[in-house]
Amino acid sequence: MLQYVYYAGLILLYLCFYYMTGSLVAKRLPAVSASLPLTAILGFFCYFFLFSAVTLPLKITLQPLSTLSRIWRVILLLILLLWLFSQRNQWRKELAARKASLAGTHKYIFLFFVFLILIQLVLVNLNGESYALWDQSYYIGDASTSLYTNTISQYDPYTGRILKYLNTEYLLETYQNHTAVMCQIFGLHPLVENLTIMASVVVVLYNLIAWELGLVLFHGNRVKSLLMTVFLTLLNFYSFNLYTAAEFLIVRPSEGKTILAALILPALLLFFFRTISDYQSRIWWTCSFLVILGSFGLNMSSIYMVPFEISAFYLPLSLREKKLSVFLRLLVLLIPCTIMAAAYLLTKHRFFIYTS
């Protein structure tokens, strides 16, 4: 029983770190910081961008996993201390604002929303489905071999043999390295960290994005937003097709492809809808840019999918508004995609990181 309490506490801890990271970033984005879900969503991508920025230099220089874990412990502590320092004079106001947002019927909407998420977490964690054995084996195997050998992705996750050079397909992806680091910090097995804790985190964040999308589509109506979230829950549990995120979200929620389908692409859609309402403001453009920065370390398919999505969004917007500034901002959003695509092609076909 204590184990389950510990795991639940770690899920909340992960979400708290995402919120704190988002809160620190959103200090200059008041429209974001006013919303707890938006802050947590943005914080998730900023958190993993920061992790990728720290991990990649250590990964390509073949440093021990323990070195990365020590550095990340310090960074987590700094995030906590910086957040506490930033809130030293504002926590009463923020707490009062959160309480006010739950006044009256809003409290019951919030409680039902939490209950809806808990039901999904129970069903996802107890369904016993092993749908994508090859992919699951990679994420669990990479973290396990890294832990056992105190290296960062230097061993084949399927055979346990040392690689001649780092896997070119996943060199720039650091999501599985985060699993290894958190396992080393908190004494977890990779199966637990990936298939229980991160799976639950993805489900929670998916619902937060769905909630925020509902608020945008229904002009702030919380009841309609809640009903939309309920409908999406039913759709996900009673459908199995290639046109929704259900196939990934329900049976393989902790994988990088799921994060792309259920978090990255919907988050960009959410911030695009926010951009439409005020396309001259830089707030939502900045949020989209930060989501893009954080997406590559989570799943490398973002290199191909994100440019198509944002082009489909912002090209029509620039034509509708007949504003060159909109098109120029689209080009800015495409810069990280271009850089990462070039880095991927170079590390896949030209430059190899040999392990010995």
N, C-alpha and C positions, 0 to 999 in steps of 0.2 A: 504493500500500500504506500509506504514511504517513497518507493521508487516512482510511482505514478505522480505523487505530489511533486517530487523533484523534477520530473519531466515537464509537468504543467508549469512549474515555476520557471523553467528554462524557456519555455515558449513565451511566457510573459516577459522574461528578461530580454529575449531577442527583440520582441515588439517594442519594448521600452527603449532599447538602444537605437532602433530605427526612428522612433519618435524623437529622441534626444538629438540625434544627428540631423533629422529634418528640422527640428526647432532651431538649431544653431544656424542652419543654412537659410531658413525662412525669416530670419530677423529683418532682412531687406525685402521680404515678400509678404506684406501684411495680409493680403487676401488668402495666403496659404496658412500662415501661422494662426489665423482665426479659426481654422478647422482642424480638429484632432485627426480625422481620417486622412485629409490631404497632407498633413504634416508627416504622418507615419508612412504614407505611400511615397512621398518625395524622399523621405529619410532612408527608406529601403534602398533606393537606387544610389543615393549619395554614399551610403554606407558601403555598398559593394564596389562603387567606383574607387573609394578610398582604399578598400582592401586590395583591389587589383593593382592600384598604383604602388602599394607597398610590396605586394607579392611578386610581381613580374621581375623586378631586378634581382630578387633573391632566387627566384626560380631559374632564370637563365644563367645565373652564376653558380648554380648547383650548391646552394647553401643548405644546411640542415633544416629540417622542419622545426626543430626546437628553437632555432634562432628566430624564425618567423613567428612562432607562438609567443616568445618573450616580447618581441616588438609589438605584437597585436594586443597582448595584455596591457602594455603601457598605453597604447592608443585608446583602448576601451576605457581605461582609467581616466585619461585626459578628456575623452568625450563626456564622461560623467562629471568630472570636476568643472569643465567649461560650462556645461549645462546648468549645474548648480550655481555657479558664479553668475551666469546670465539671468538666472531666475531670482536672485537674492532679493530684489526689490519689487518683483512682479508676481510672485507666486500666489499671493492673496488675491490679486486682481484676476489672475488667470483661473484660479480655483472658483472664484465667484462667477466668472463668465461661463465656466463649464456647468456649474450648478444651475445657472439661469437658463442655459440651453436645454436643460432637462425638466423644466417646470411644466406642470399640468400634464396634458396627454402625451407630451414629448417623452416623459419618463417611461410610459408604457410602451411607446414605440421603440425606445432604446432597449428596454428589457426583452421585448419580443425579438428584436434584431440579434441581441446576444444569444438568446435561446436558439434562434435559427442557426447561428454559426456553430453553437455547441452540438446541435443535432448532426450537422454536417461533419464535424470533427470526429464524432463517435462513429458514424457510418464509414467514413474514409479510413479510420484507423483499425476498424474491426472487419473490413470486408475480406481480408485474407487474399486479395488478388495479387498475382504475380504475372502481370500481363506482358511486360517487356523485359524478359530475363537478360537479354544481351545488354540493354542499356542500364538496367539496375546493377548488373554485374560490374559494369565499368565504374559507375559512381561509388559503389561500395568497395570494389576491388582497389581502385586508385587510392582512396582514403586509407584502406587497411594496409596496403603495401607501404604507403608513405609513413604511417604510424609505426609499423613493425621495423622499418629500415631507417627511420629518422631522416628521410629524404623528401623532396618535393616532386612527385610525379616522375621519378626516374625508373620505375619498375612497371613491367607489363601487368595490368590488373587482372588479366585472364590466366596467365601462366606463372606469375611471380618471378619471372626472370628479369634481370636488369636489361634496360633498353640500350641499344647501340647509341641512339640519340633521342632526345625528348620527342614525344609524340607530336608531330606537326599539326595534326588535326585539332588538338586540344591545348597547344602550347600557350595561346593567349587567353584561354578560358581558365578562370581561377575559382569557379564555384565549388568544384570538388576539393580544391585545396583549403577552402574555408571549412569544409566538413572536417578535414584532418586536423586543422588548427583548433577548432572548437572541441573536438574529441580529446585532444591533448590537454587543453585548458581545463575542461570540466570532467575528465575521466569517463567519457562516453564511448560506447561501441559505435562504429560508423552506421550500423543498421539502425540504431536508435536515433542518432543525430539526423540521418538523412530521411529515413522512412517514417519517423514519428514526429520529431520536432520541426524539421524544415517542411515536411508535408503539411503539418498543421498551420505553420506560419503562412504558407502559400494560400491555403484555403481562407484564412482570415483576411489576408490582403486582397484576395480576389473579391470577397464580399464587400470590403471597404470601397474598392473601385466601383463595384456594381452600385453601391449605395450613392456614391458621389455622381455617377452617371445618371442615376434616377433623379437626383436633385437638379441636375442641369436640364434634363429632358422635360421635367414636370415643374420647372420654375420654382424650385425650393419647397415643393409640397412633400412633406416627409411621409405621409401615409401612402401616396402613390409610389414614392421611391421604395418604401418597404415592400409594397405589393409587387413591384418589379423584381426586387431581390428574391422574394418568395417564388415568383414565376421562374426566374433563372435557376433557382435551386431545383425545382421540379423538372425543368427542362434538362438540366445536367444529369439528374439521377434516372430519368426515364427516356433518355435518348443516347444513341451511340452512333455518331456519324462524324464526318469530316468537316462539317460546317459550323460546329460549335467547339468550345474548349472541353466539352464533357468527357470525351475519351481520355484526354490527358489529366484533367482535374480530378476525376473520381478514382481512376485506377493507377495513376502514376504521378501524383501531385508534386513529388519532390525533385523531378528531373528538370534539366535545363530547358528542354523543349516545352514543358508545361509552363515554366516561368515566362517563356517567350509568348506562348499562346494565351495564357490566363492573366499575366501581369503586364508585360512590356507593351504589347500591342494595344490592350485596352487602356493602359495608362496614357499612351500617346493619343488615343482617341478622346479620352477624358480631357486632356489639356488642350486638344484641338477645339473641342466644343467650347471650352472656356475662352479660348483665343477668339473664336468667332464673335462672342459677345463684346469683346473689347480688343480688337486686333492691333490697335495702336499702342496698347500697354505692353511693356516688356515682361511683365510678371509671368504670364503663361508660356511665352516663348522660352523664357529662362528655364521654366519647369520642364518643358519638352527637351531642351538641350541637356539638362541634368539626367533625365531618364535615358536619353541616348548614350550619354557617357557611361552610365552604370550598366547598360544592357549587354555590352560585349563580354565582360567578365562572367556574366551569368550564362549566356549562351551565344556561341559564335555564329549561329544562324541569323542573329540580329544584323550582321553585316549585310546580308542580302534582303531580309524582310523589312527592316526599318526604312531604308531609302524608298522602297516602293510605297510603303504606307504614307510616309510624310509627304512624298511627292503627290500622291493621290489626294491628300488633304489640302496642301497649301498652294499648289498650282491653280486649281479652280478658284481658291480664295483670292489669289493675286489677280486673276482675270476678272473676277466679279467686282472687286474693289478698284481695279485699274490703278494699283499702287505698286510702284517699283520697290518700295521698302519691304512689302510683303515677300516679294520674290527674292530680294537680297537676304532676308532673314531665313528663307528656305535654304538658300545656298550655305548660310552659316550652319544650319542644322545638319547639312550634308557633309560638312568638313570632317567631323569625327568618323563618319562612316567611310569616307574616302581614305582617311589615314589608316584606319584599322583594316580595311580591305587590302591596301597596299602592304601593310605589315604582315597580314595573313599570307598573301601570295609570296612574299619574299621568304618568310620562314618555312613555307611549305615546299618551295621549289629551288631556293637559292642558298639560304643560310640554315645550317643545322647545328643544334646545340648537342655536342657529343658528351656522353656521360663519363668517358674515360679517354 
